[in-house]
Amino acid sequence: MRPDAFELFLRYHLGLDAELRPRFYNLAGLAREYGVDRPVAEGWLRDARLSADVTGHVDFRLAEAHGEIQLLALTAPRQEVLAFARRCFQGYQAALGTYDPARFRHGTDWDDLWGDKAE
């Protein structure tokens, strides 16, 4: 069964399994989870605009969302984790409008990844 875009985002980018528990998913793990070959899973990510050739060009902080939800998954009720995951996904979808192929993680301030460094 082909997962929808939210499920792919939840697994591949937020690192949560079907029970909303932390679990590492790389491309091979994602393919294994759904019983398909790696190129099939890669195509799903591309079709859902969740592949690296898109995410790196979008103004959305995937690493921040991943870190926050990993902590929530260990400390918060399931409903709160799911609600946060949906907000992250909606935020990512909205950020797709900022897609700019000229931007690719260059210009990242590695000393201020979260954007909260005192001026």
Summary of the structure (lengths in Angstrom):
residues: 119
radius of gyration: 14.7
end to end distance: 48.9
largest distance: 48.9
contacts: 294
relative contact order: 0.16
helix: 55%
strand: 2%
